[in-house]
Amino acid sequence: MEPLRIGIVGAGAIAQRNAKEAAASGAAKIAGVFDLNHKVARDMAKALSAPFFPSYEALLADSTIEAVLLSVPHYLHKPMTVEAASCGKHVLVEKPMANTLDEAREMIACCEKNRVQLTVNYSFRYLPKVQKARQLIQEGALGDITGIQIIAHQFKDRGYWSGARSNSPDDWRASKEKCGGGVLIMNVCHVIDYVSFITGLKGTRVYSEYATLGSPAEVEDIISVTARLSNGGIGSISASSIMRGADQAEERIWGTKGTIILDPEGLSLYSTRPIDGKRPGKLFRYAKFPNVSWTAEWVKGFTSAVRHGAKPAISSQEGWDNLAFISAAYQSMEKGVPVEVEPYPGPLQ
Ligand SMILES: NC(=O)c1ccc[n+]([C@@H]2O[C@H](COP(=O)([O-])OP(=O)(O)OC[C@H]3O[C@@H](n4cnc5c(N)ncnc54)[C@H](O)[C@@H]3O)[C@@H](O)[C@H]2O)c1
């Protein structure tokens, strides 16, 4: 398969990993680098033996570049996707797809109009423990799913909010306008995506409460969400970025025949059925998973979709569904009522 010639746009914290792993995947050739901060872009271009471009327009004007990988602050996802698509470039955009559903709609319409593919970086789907949980559920380990609980607590210090860990320090993460929100849209979006991938379920109606109680930021640092699931089950999320000294990350998925618990080290399974060669009625631990570059898997999948003219595995629909859930959660708190999740608008052209 001919590698996809990708222009790296944004050479900040996550772009360092994205660019290296895309290059190492064998499915991409880094064909250019641009960042407003020319120094970090030049450094990356040199490290990857790729050309440096002094502007986004110059990079998009290079006809040998087939796609862009956008690792830029959230408020730039929409305008930079639209600009790239209008120049006939395929787009790999970091999560979340955008800050609002109106922005996401414009991105979908523009990519459709220009016949380019769009993917959102929900590559945690390629984590082996996530793939395993999905497989166990597809084999019937849980029966009918009745409940999902996502717990995600950590502590973000002042340096996080001022961007001190980036090679281009900037406080965009603290701004509602630039970031779209806090811990839910920034961090938990990954978990919402992969739990939906594992279970095949979506949230359909959402109620939430959130607040900013301990951070120098406009965006929420604590949130609680309750959701009705597409099969009638109930889901909940408890997340914050202000829990000191006791990080907690766990997803529990349970049903009429069993329970799966995912945590940072692996997963546990209890099933009343004989699944995966395990004795029914006992709690089993899966902890030894191979190391996989989830970013490389994402890039490989996207290159294959582009080369075969197919829809990418993580397409604009997956990006939309995730953002629609998160947007409903934010609206619910703002309006003080439960909010229905807006379905994918389908082909817009
Ligand atoms: N997939 C993951 O696990 C993961 C992890 C962290 C961040 N992210 C996402 O990656 C994106 C970037 O986050 P980050 O932590 O790397 O941020 P960052 O602040 O470290 O980097 C952003 C970069 O974008 C550049 N930039 C800003 N405006 C630009 C413009 N107009 N044109 C070109 N470059 C511009 C900045 O100079 C900076 O180098 C966000 O969407 C974030 O949510 C994803």
The ligand as an ORCA input file, in Angstrom:
! r2SCAN-3c Opt
* xyz 0 1
  N      -4.968     11.837     21.207
  C      -4.465     12.158     22.396
  O      -4.206     11.302     23.236
  C      -4.209     13.616     22.684
  C      -3.396     13.978     23.758
  C      -3.156     15.331     23.962
  C      -3.748     16.276     23.141
  N      -4.560     15.890     22.129
  C      -5.218     16.863     21.234
  O      -4.229     17.365     20.332
  C      -4.526     18.719     20.007
  C      -3.323     19.575     20.355
  O      -3.035     19.419     21.730
  P      -1.551     19.611     22.307
  O      -1.605     19.116     23.704
  O      -0.544     19.051     21.380
  O      -1.488     21.212     22.306
  P      -0.189     22.159     22.271
  O      -0.641     23.481     22.791
  O       0.965     21.492     22.947
  O       0.163     22.240     20.729
  C      -0.613     22.954     19.825
  C       0.311     23.432     18.726
  O      -0.483     24.091     17.741
  C       0.244     25.216     17.282
  N      -0.667     26.171     16.698
  C      -1.501     27.047     17.307
  N      -2.183     27.775     16.395
  C      -1.756     27.340     15.174
  C      -2.086     27.693     13.843
  N      -3.003     28.647     13.571
  N      -1.441     27.063     12.843
  C      -0.521     26.097     13.105
  N      -0.162     25.730     14.349
  C      -0.782     26.339     15.364
  C       0.941     25.746     18.533
  O       2.031     26.592     18.205
  C       1.352     24.448     19.199
  O       2.652     24.027     18.795
  C      -5.815     19.038     20.757
  O      -6.896     18.746     19.925
  C      -5.799     18.068     21.916
  O      -7.068     17.782     22.467
  C      -4.775     14.577     21.871
*
